Amino acid sequence: MTDKWDPVDYHEHSYPQYAFALGLLERLRLNGDERVLDVGCGDGKVTAELATRVQHGFVLGIDASPDMIAFARAEFPASAHPNLSFRYGDAAKLTFRHEFDVVVAFASLHWVKDLPTALRGIKQSLAPGGRFAAQLVAKRHATAEIKSPLHRARKEVMGRPAWRTYFEGFEQRRAYSVDECERLLRDAGFVLRRCEFVTEEVTHQDADALKGYARSTWHRYTDRIPAQKRDALLNEVVQRCLEMSPADRSGRIRVRASMLEVEASVAGT
């Protein structure tokens, strides 16, 4: 979560993450008075939505990108959102102690290299009886491949002769299996409530929107190649994705995508 992010680009093109997050927010059934920590809050729009749902509580968003935090503070100022604040923070270095009723992490924990440490920090952040909910990129079992057409297209293009040398020795983003996630949560001391895949049909308005979504979240990949070649790589990925998942007559691209959704709790006193 310490990679360089472009918050403006992300804010415009992170509509798939936002749609997934809203689904989990509905399932959380908040009372409205909770103290909430959002780990990996990014541009802050989901965090701000959380704040509207806990008007008698408060929400703190943390992120390891100073640029994201600066953007979130400017986009959702305390003057307009008095129960909302943002702070720089590393998910693997949490120091809170029993300060929150709910901790959430939307599409962020798969960027954390030391997930066991992050989970222990999250548990420590929760008050007795507190809840933890997260969405992360995962696979259905240990040997499974991620099935999203866009991610399959990226993997295929990265392996083509024109690009493969840039990715030699590259460490892919970790995708955990259900069994791995369940074990990690229990090892961290959580009581597991739910661990299941949630699938949404994501609609991209056109190829440019799909490319923007990829560009705004794939800097770990694109930063490995010369700046003048990045657009060409993204064009190849989008073209290959369209071959697997063609646009409809209006140009919209509908792609089914899945994320692993987990809910867990801390034993009460």
C-alpha positions as CSV (number, residue, x, y, z in Angstrom):
1,M,0.0,0.0,0.0
2,T,3.0,2.3,-0.2
3,D,3.0,2.5,-4.1
4,K,2.6,5.8,-5.9
5,W,-1.0,6.5,-6.6
6,D,-2.7,9.2,-8.7
7,P,-5.7,10.2,-6.6
8,V,-7.4,12.2,-9.3
9,D,-7.2,9.4,-11.8
10,Y,-8.3,6.9,-9.2
11,H,-11.2,9.0,-8.0
12,E,-12.6,9.1,-11.6
13,H,-12.1,5.5,-12.5
14,S,-12.5,3.5,-9.2
15,Y,-16.3,3.0,-9.8
16,P,-15.9,-0.8,-9.7
17,Q,-14.4,-0.7,-6.2
18,Y,-17.1,1.7,-5.1
19,A,-19.9,-0.5,-6.3
20,F,-18.5,-3.5,-4.5
21,A,-18.0,-1.5,-1.3
22,L,-21.6,-0.2,-1.3
23,G,-22.8,-3.8,-1.3
24,L,-20.7,-4.7,1.8
25,L,-21.9,-1.5,3.5
26,E,-25.5,-2.6,3.1
27,R,-24.7,-6.0,4.5
28,L,-23.0,-4.5,7.6
29,R,-26.2,-3.1,8.9
30,L,-24.7,-0.4,11.0
31,N,-26.6,1.1,13.9
32,G,-25.4,4.7,13.2
33,D,-23.3,5.3,16.4
34,E,-20.2,3.1,15.6
35,R,-16.6,4.2,15.8
36,V,-15.2,3.1,12.4
37,L,-11.7,2.7,11.0
38,D,-11.3,2.4,7.2
39,V,-7.9,0.8,6.4
40,G,-6.6,1.8,3.0
41,C,-9.2,4.5,2.5
42,G,-7.8,5.7,-0.8
43,D,-9.5,8.8,-2.2
44,G,-12.0,8.8,0.7
45,K,-15.3,8.4,-1.2
46,V,-16.3,5.1,0.5
47,T,-15.1,6.5,3.8
48,A,-17.3,9.6,3.4
49,E,-20.3,7.3,2.5
50,L,-19.6,5.4,5.8
51,A,-19.7,8.7,7.7
52,T,-23.2,9.4,6.4
53,R,-24.3,6.1,7.9
54,V,-22.8,6.6,11.4
55,Q,-23.9,10.2,12.0
56,H,-23.9,9.6,15.8
57,G,-20.4,8.0,15.6
58,F,-17.3,8.8,13.7
59,V,-15.0,7.5,10.9
60,L,-11.3,7.6,10.5
61,G,-9.7,6.8,7.2
62,I,-6.1,5.9,6.9
63,D,-3.9,5.2,3.9
64,A,-0.2,4.7,3.2
65,S,-0.3,7.2,0.3
66,P,0.2,10.8,1.4
67,D,-1.3,11.9,-1.9
68,M,-4.5,10.0,-1.3
69,I,-4.8,11.4,2.2
70,A,-4.3,15.0,0.9
71,F,-6.9,14.4,-1.8
72,A,-9.4,12.9,0.6
73,R,-9.0,15.8,3.1
74,A,-9.6,18.3,0.3
75,E,-12.5,16.4,-1.3
76,F,-14.3,15.6,2.0
77,P,-13.3,18.4,4.4
78,A,-14.1,18.4,8.1
79,S,-16.3,21.5,7.7
80,A,-18.7,19.5,5.6
81,H,-18.2,16.1,7.3
82,P,-17.6,16.8,11.0
83,N,-17.6,13.1,12.0
84,L,-15.0,12.2,9.3
85,S,-11.2,12.5,9.4
86,F,-8.2,11.2,7.4
87,R,-4.7,10.3,8.5
88,Y,-1.6,8.8,7.0
89,G,-1.2,5.2,8.2
90,D,0.3,1.9,7.2
91,A,-2.0,-1.1,7.5
92,A,1.0,-3.3,8.7
93,K,1.9,-0.8,11.4
94,L,-1.3,-0.1,13.3
95,T,-1.0,1.2,16.8
96,F,-4.6,1.6,17.9
97,R,-5.8,-0.2,20.9
98,H,-9.5,-1.1,21.3
99,E,-10.6,2.2,19.9
100,F,-13.1,1.1,17.2
101,D,-16.3,-0.8,17.0
102,V,-15.9,-1.6,13.3
103,V,-12.8,-1.9,11.1
104,V,-13.3,-2.1,7.3
105,A,-10.9,-2.6,4.4
106,F,-12.3,-2.2,0.9
107,A,-10.0,-3.6,-1.9
108,S,-6.9,-2.7,0.0
109,L,-5.5,-5.6,2.0
110,H,-4.3,-7.5,-1.1
111,W,-1.7,-4.7,-1.5
112,V,-0.3,-5.4,2.0
113,K,2.9,-7.6,1.9
114,D,2.6,-8.6,5.6
115,L,-1.0,-9.5,5.9
116,P,-0.7,-11.5,9.2
117,T,0.7,-8.5,10.9
118,A,-2.0,-6.2,9.5
119,L,-4.7,-8.5,10.7
120,R,-3.2,-8.6,14.2
121,G,-3.1,-4.8,14.2
122,I,-6.7,-4.7,13.1
123,K,-7.8,-7.0,15.9
124,Q,-5.9,-4.9,18.4
125,S,-7.7,-1.8,17.1
126,L,-11.1,-3.3,17.8
127,A,-13.0,-3.0,21.1
128,P,-14.3,-6.3,22.6
129,G,-17.2,-7.5,20.5
130,G,-16.0,-5.3,17.6
131,R,-16.5,-6.3,13.9
132,F,-14.1,-6.5,11.0
133,A,-15.2,-6.6,7.3
134,A,-13.1,-6.6,4.2
135,Q,-13.1,-7.2,0.5
136,L,-10.0,-8.4,-1.3
137,V,-8.8,-10.0,-4.5
138,A,-8.7,-13.7,-3.9
139,K,-9.0,-17.1,-5.6
140,R,-11.3,-19.9,-4.9
141,H,-8.6,-22.4,-4.0
142,A,-4.8,-22.4,-3.7
143,T,-4.1,-23.5,-7.3
144,A,-6.9,-21.5,-9.0
145,E,-6.3,-18.7,-11.5
146,I,-8.1,-15.3,-11.2
147,K,-10.9,-15.5,-13.8
148,S,-11.6,-11.8,-14.4
149,P,-11.2,-11.2,-18.2
150,L,-9.3,-8.0,-17.6
151,H,-6.7,-9.6,-15.3
152,R,-6.4,-12.6,-17.6
153,A,-5.7,-10.2,-20.5
154,R,-3.1,-8.3,-18.5
155,K,-1.3,-11.6,-17.6
156,E,-1.3,-12.7,-21.2
157,V,-0.1,-9.4,-22.6
158,M,2.7,-9.2,-20.0
159,G,3.9,-12.5,-21.2
160,R,4.2,-11.4,-24.9
161,P,7.7,-11.0,-26.3
162,A,7.5,-7.2,-26.5
163,W,6.8,-6.9,-22.7
164,R,8.0,-10.0,-20.9
165,T,11.5,-8.7,-20.2
166,Y,10.1,-5.8,-18.2
167,F,8.4,-8.2,-15.8
168,E,11.2,-10.7,-15.2
169,G,11.4,-11.4,-11.5
170,F,8.3,-9.3,-10.9
171,E,6.4,-10.2,-7.7
172,Q,2.7,-10.4,-8.6
173,R,0.1,-9.1,-6.2
174,R,-0.9,-11.8,-3.8
175,A,-4.3,-13.4,-4.3
176,Y,-5.3,-15.5,-1.3
177,S,-7.5,-18.6,-1.4
178,V,-10.6,-18.9,0.8
179,D,-8.8,-21.5,3.0
180,E,-5.8,-19.2,3.4
181,C,-8.0,-16.2,4.4
182,E,-9.9,-18.2,6.9
183,R,-6.6,-19.5,8.5
184,L,-5.1,-16.0,8.6
185,L,-8.1,-14.6,10.4
186,R,-8.3,-17.3,13.0
187,D,-4.5,-17.1,13.5
188,A,-5.0,-13.4,14.2
189,G,-7.5,-14.2,16.9
190,F,-10.7,-13.4,15.1
191,V,-14.0,-15.3,15.3
192,L,-14.8,-16.0,11.6
193,R,-18.4,-15.0,10.6
194,R,-18.4,-15.2,6.9
195,C,-15.9,-15.8,4.1
196,E,-17.4,-16.0,0.6
197,F,-17.1,-14.7,-2.9
198,V,-19.3,-11.9,-4.1
199,T,-19.8,-11.3,-7.8
200,E,-20.9,-8.1,-9.5
201,E,-21.3,-7.2,-13.1
202,V,-19.1,-4.2,-13.6
203,T,-20.1,-1.9,-16.5
204,H,-17.5,0.2,-18.2
205,Q,-19.0,2.9,-20.4
206,D,-16.5,2.3,-23.2
207,A,-12.9,1.2,-23.9
208,D,-11.5,4.4,-22.6
209,A,-13.2,3.9,-19.3
210,L,-11.9,0.4,-19.0
211,K,-8.4,1.7,-19.9
212,G,-8.8,4.4,-17.2
213,Y,-9.7,1.9,-14.6
214,A,-6.7,-0.3,-15.5
215,R,-4.4,2.7,-15.6
216,S,-5.5,4.1,-12.2
217,T,-4.9,0.8,-10.3
218,W,-2.1,-0.9,-12.2
219,H,0.8,1.4,-11.6
220,R,2.8,-1.5,-10.0
221,Y,2.9,-3.0,-13.5
222,T,3.1,0.1,-15.7
223,D,5.9,1.6,-13.6
224,R,8.2,-1.2,-14.7
225,I,8.2,0.0,-18.3
226,P,9.2,3.3,-19.9
227,A,6.6,6.0,-19.6
228,Q,6.3,6.4,-23.4
229,K,5.4,2.7,-23.7
230,R,2.7,2.5,-21.0
231,D,-0.2,3.6,-23.1
232,A,0.7,0.9,-25.7
233,L,0.7,-1.8,-23.0
234,L,-2.7,-0.7,-21.7
235,N,-4.1,-0.6,-25.3
236,E,-3.1,-4.2,-25.9
237,V,-4.6,-5.3,-22.6
238,V,-7.9,-3.6,-23.3
239,Q,-8.0,-5.0,-26.8
240,R,-7.4,-8.5,-25.5
241,C,-10.0,-8.1,-22.8
242,L,-12.5,-7.0,-25.5
243,E,-11.8,-10.1,-27.5
244,M,-12.8,-12.2,-24.4
245,S,-15.6,-9.9,-23.3
246,P,-16.9,-7.9,-26.3
247,A,-18.7,-4.5,-25.9
248,D,-22.5,-4.4,-26.5
249,R,-24.1,-2.3,-29.3
250,S,-23.8,0.9,-27.2
251,G,-20.1,0.3,-26.6
252,R,-20.5,-0.6,-23.0
253,I,-18.3,-3.4,-21.6
254,R,-19.8,-5.6,-19.0
255,V,-17.4,-7.7,-17.1
256,R,-18.3,-10.0,-14.2
257,A,-15.8,-9.7,-11.4
258,S,-15.5,-11.3,-8.0
259,M,-14.0,-10.4,-4.7
260,L,-13.6,-12.3,-1.5
261,E,-15.8,-10.8,1.2
262,V,-15.0,-11.6,4.9
263,E,-16.6,-10.7,8.1
264,A,-15.2,-11.6,11.5
265,S,-15.5,-10.4,15.1
266,V,-13.6,-10.1,18.3
267,A,-14.8,-12.0,21.4
268,G,-16.7,-9.8,23.8
269,T,-16.0,-9.3,27.5
